C-alpha cells in the first residue's frame, strides 16, 4: 500500500529522492539484465541470435548511462534512457512474437547463424530469453515514465 502512495505522490518523501530511487531502480534492472545476457552467452555458451544482439545494443548502454544520471542527480538522463529502452522494448516484443510463431518465418531477420525463432531456454513453459528481455525493457520503460512524471509535478 505504501508503494502505491509513494508512486502517486501521496507520501512524505521529497521529489528528488523519488526521482533518484526510480532512476536507480531502472539502472538496477538494466545491470541485472546485462549480467544475465552475459551469463547466457559466456557462461552457458548460448550464442546470441541477431535480434538478441540488437537488444544488447540497447540494453548495455543503459547500464552505463543511468548511473551517470545518479551522481549528481541529473533528471535529463530520462530522455536518453527512455529512447534506448523503448527501442529495445519494440525489438524484444518483435523477437517474442517471432519465437512464439506469430510472425511468419518468411520475414525473419536471422538469415545467418542462430535462428531467432529457436527457443533455447523455456522455464515454466513460457519464460524464454526473449520474454525476459521484453520484461526487463518494459520494467525500465515504466520506471522511466514514472520518473518523467515525477519531474513534471
Order of alpha helices (4+ residues) and beta strands (2+ residues): alpha-alpha-alpha-alpha-alpha
